[in-house]
Each structure stands twice: as C-alpha cells, then as structure tokens.
Amino acid sequence: MPMSSRRTIVIKIGTNILTTIEGKLDLNSLRNLCHQISDVIEEKKYHFVVVTSGSITSGCEKMNIKPLNIPEKQAAAAVGQILLMQEYSNFFEQRGFQVAQVLLTQEAFEDARHKHAYNTIKTLISNNIIPIINENDTVATDEIKFGDNDELSARVSTLLKAKALYLLTDTDGLHSDNPKSNPKARLIHTISSRSEKLMSLVNDIPNTRSRGGMKSKLEAAIHAAKSGVDVTIANGRSPHIIRDILHGKTVGTKITVK
C-alpha cells in the first residue's frame, strides 16, 4: 500500500522501558510493544516507524561490561545493535511483518542528505516493511548525540510529515514533579505552550542507563508539534497504550504547541 494512502505514526521506544531492573534487555516489554503495533497495522489504516533505544544495553549484557568511556559504549552498541534487531525481527515476524534497520546520525538531516533518508524510509514503508531506526551509536560521540533518540524521533516525524509521534517512556507523562520521588505529583494532560515555568517542572533523576529524560522529551515533543505532528508522551509499559492513544483516551501528556 502506498505511503500516502495511510497515515504514518512514529513510535519512540526509550531505554527505560527496554531495560529490566537487572540492566538487561526487557524482552517482555519489547514483545508487548511489537505485538501492539502489529495489531494496529493489521487494520490497514496506519504505517508505523519505530525509533528505538537499547543497543548499548543489549551489548553490555552480551559483553558483560559496564562501559566507562565512549569507545566502550560504541563497542557495546556495535554488538548490541545486532542482538536488538534480532529480537525486533523475531517479534514482528511472529505476526507476519518484516523489519529493516536504519541507522542515522545528525548529518543525515543536513543539506540534500535528508532526501536520501526520506526516500529510504518511504520505500520500506511502501513495501510494508517496518523501519526500525536508531542513532548510529558506533560512530556518534557525546557532542553530536540526539539525546536518547528523543530528538531523532522528532526529526524523523517532521521529515516524514507524520500524523503522530508517541514518545514512550516509563512514566505516564509530564507531572507537576518527578513521580518517582514525589507520589503526589499530578499528571499534566495537555501542554499548549513552552515556557520557563513549564520547563521548571522537569525534575529528572540522573540515570546511567539513558541519555535523555523528561526535559529531552519535552523539547523533542515541542519541536515535532510545531511542525504539525500530534505528539503524546506516555507510559510504554501500559499494556494497551498504543491503541489507547489512537482511540483518544485520556492517557499521557499531549503536546499541542503550534
């Protein structure tokens, strides 16, 4: 089915929902999300593009290391990317879908090069293949990283003129305070403008597993929303989160900044 005949949804799957407490790849969470996506694709109304984290986690588990520097992280990503794609391929193949790996860096969105990225992704979608996009962690350094793929997912959404971007994380959305440290924190359901007051609500707890955080997600969400993309930050561990968002249920934080 041609790309133009169905709406495109970009789903960013963050490190924290792909990692167990023990620091291993969370296959149960990954399987659930792959099958949720498959359920919706089978209705033939939407295309899906997945932006995923998790390659470094996978590689560290395989190599049995805790990376202390950039070369070790890049080595872990090189090993882990293969393992991560094997799992994506396996879970989607269970539902009859084929996947393709697309590794990008910031340079892919510069000059005329963004056309090549667009054409590749468009061709995959037109052939009913699900693009699995990740930052090319084997060559990217801290100075040029996207930030746990949050910014990458926003750029992909804008590039494809996607209908929606779902930023899936391990919290229900933006709260009045960090819900992990303050159980009384209130979920903010809608954001219609960016302000310093809004950004001051972000109270990220340092996390050695992921590079991003709620601030990174908010900035990425606002970037995509300004380009006309419907953006939702939501809990990727919720068992029916993708369909809940699609059906307009009151879940997560919706960003409507124009």
C-alpha positions in Angstrom: 0.0 0.0 0.0 1.5 3.4 -1.0 2.8 5.6 1.8 0.3 8.3 1.0 -2.7 6.1 1.4 -2.2 5.5 5.2 -1.2 7.8 7.9 2.3 7.4 9.5 2.9 7.1 13.2 6.4 7.3 14.7 6.9 5.5 18.0 10.0 6.2 20.0 10.7 3.4 22.5 13.0 4.6 25.2 15.8 2.8 27.1 13.9 2.7 30.4 11.1 0.5 29.0 13.6 -1.8 27.3 15.7 -2.4 30.3 15.0 -4.6 33.3 15.9 -3.8 36.9 19.0 -6.0 36.4 20.1 -3.9 33.5 19.2 -6.5 30.8 17.1 -6.1 27.7 13.4 -6.4 28.7 12.1 -8.9 26.1 8.6 -9.0 27.6 8.2 -5.2 27.2 9.6 -5.3 23.7 7.4 -8.2 22.7 4.3 -6.5 24.0 5.0 -3.3 22.1 5.8 -5.1 18.9 2.5 -7.0 19.1 0.6 -3.8 19.9 2.0 -2.2 16.8 1.1 -5.3 14.8 -2.5 -5.3 16.0 -2.9 -1.8 14.6 -1.1 -2.4 11.4 -3.4 -5.3 10.6 -6.3 -2.8 10.4 -4.5 -1.3 7.4 -5.1 2.3 8.5 -1.6 3.3 9.6 2.1 2.9 8.8 4.5 2.6 11.7 8.1 3.7 12.1 9.9 2.7 15.2 12.7 4.8 16.7 14.4 2.6 19.3 17.0 2.8 22.0 18.5 -0.3 23.7 21.5 -1.2 21.6 24.1 -0.3 24.3 22.0 -2.2 26.9 22.0 -5.3 24.7 25.7 -5.1 24.0 26.6 -4.5 27.7 24.6 -7.6 28.6 26.3 -9.7 26.0 29.8 -8.4 26.7 29.2 -8.4 30.5 30.6 -4.9 30.9 29.7 -1.6 32.4 31.1 0.9 29.9 33.2 3.7 31.3 34.1 5.6 28.2 32.9 6.4 24.7 34.9 3.6 22.9 33.4 1.0 25.3 29.9 2.4 24.7 30.4 2.3 20.9 31.7 -1.3 21.1 28.7 -2.3 23.2 26.4 -0.6 20.6 28.1 -2.4 17.8 27.5 -5.8 19.5 24.1 -4.9 20.8 22.5 -3.5 17.7 22.6 -6.9 16.0 21.0 -8.5 19.0 18.4 -5.8 19.4 17.4 -6.1 15.7 17.2 -9.9 16.0 14.6 -9.5 18.7 12.6 -6.9 16.8 12.7 -9.2 13.7 11.6 -12.2 15.7 8.7 -10.5 17.5 7.3 -8.8 14.3 7.9 -12.0 12.2 5.6 -13.8 14.7 2.8 -11.5 13.3 3.9 -11.8 9.7 5.8 -8.5 9.4 9.3 -7.8 8.1 11.6 -5.1 9.6 14.6 -3.2 8.3 17.4 -1.4 10.2 18.1 2.3 9.6 21.0 3.8 11.5 21.2 7.6 11.4 23.3 10.5 12.7 22.6 14.2 12.7 24.4 14.6 9.3 21.6 12.6 7.7 19.3 15.5 8.2 21.6 18.1 6.7 21.6 19.6 3.2 20.2 17.3 0.5 21.1 14.2 2.5 17.7 14.3 4.3 16.1 13.3 0.9 18.1 10.1 0.9 16.8 9.2 4.4 13.3 10.1 3.4 13.4 8.1 0.2 14.8 5.0 2.0 12.1 5.1 4.8 9.4 5.8 2.2 10.4 2.8 0.1 10.5 0.5 3.1 7.0 1.6 4.2 5.7 1.3 0.6 6.8 -2.3 0.7 5.1 -3.0 4.0 8.4 -3.2 5.9 8.6 -1.6 9.3 11.7 0.7 9.6 13.5 0.3 12.9 15.5 3.4 13.4 18.3 4.0 15.9 21.1 6.5 16.2 24.3 5.2 14.9 25.9 4.8 18.3 29.0 3.1 16.9 30.3 6.4 15.4 28.4 9.1 17.2 30.1 10.9 20.1 28.5 12.8 23.0 29.0 16.1 21.2 26.7 15.0 18.3 24.2 12.7 20.0 20.5 13.2 19.7 19.7 12.6 23.4 18.4 9.0 23.9 16.8 9.3 20.4 14.2 11.8 21.5 15.4 14.5 19.1 15.9 11.8 16.5 12.3 10.7 16.7 11.1 14.4 16.4 13.3 14.9 13.3 12.0 11.6 11.7 8.4 12.7 12.4 9.0 16.0 10.8 10.9 14.6 7.9 8.0 12.1 7.1 5.3 14.7 7.9 3.9 12.0 10.2 0.4 12.2 11.7 1.7 11.4 15.2 4.7 10.8 17.4 4.4 8.7 20.5 7.3 9.1 23.0 7.0 6.1 25.1 8.8 6.1 28.5 8.5 4.6 32.0 6.2 7.3 33.4 2.7 8.4 32.5 3.8 11.7 31.1 4.9 15.1 32.4 3.9 15.6 36.0 4.0 18.6 38.4 7.0 17.0 39.9 9.0 13.8 39.4 6.5 11.0 40.2 9.4 8.6 41.1 10.4 10.8 44.1 7.0 12.5 44.8 4.0 10.2 44.7 1.7 13.2 45.0 2.9 14.6 41.6 0.0 15.5 39.3 -0.1 14.3 35.7 -0.4 17.2 33.2 -2.6 16.0 30.4 -2.1 18.8 27.8 0.7 21.3 27.0 -0.2 24.1 24.6 2.9 26.4 25.0 6.5 26.3 26.0 7.5 28.4 29.0 10.2 28.5 31.6 7.6 27.7 34.2 6.7 24.5 32.2 10.4 23.5 31.9 10.9 24.1 35.6 8.5 21.3 36.4 11.0 18.8 35.0 13.0 17.2 37.8 14.9 14.4 36.1 16.7 11.9 38.3 20.1 11.1 36.9 20.0 7.7 35.1 23.1 5.9 33.9 21.1 3.8 31.5 19.5 6.5 29.4 20.9 9.8 28.0 17.6 11.6 27.8 14.9 12.4 30.4 11.7 14.3 30.5 13.3 17.6 29.5 14.7 15.9 26.4 11.3 14.5 25.6 9.6 17.8 26.1 12.0 19.7 23.8 11.6 17.0 21.1 7.8 16.9 21.5 7.6 20.7 21.1 9.8 20.6 18.0 7.6 18.0 16.4 4.3 19.6 17.4 5.4 22.9 15.8 5.7 21.0 12.6 2.1 19.8 12.8 2.7 16.4 14.4 0.3 15.2 17.1 2.6 14.3 20.0 1.9 12.2 23.1 4.3 11.3 25.9 3.0 8.2 27.6 3.9 5.1 29.6 5.2 2.4 27.3 4.7 -0.3 29.9 0.9 0.2 29.8 -0.5 -3.0 28.2 -2.7 -1.2 25.6 -1.0 2.2 25.3 -0.8 2.4 21.6 -4.5 1.7 21.0 -5.5 3.9 24.0 -3.7 6.9 22.4 -5.2 6.1 19.0 -8.7 6.0 20.4 -8.3 9.3 22.2 -8.4 8.1 25.7 -7.1 10.4 28.5 -3.6 8.9 28.8 -0.2 10.6 28.8 0.6 14.2 28.1 -0.5 15.6 24.7 1.6 18.4 23.2 -0.4 20.9 21.1 2.2 23.7 20.7 2.0 25.4 17.3 
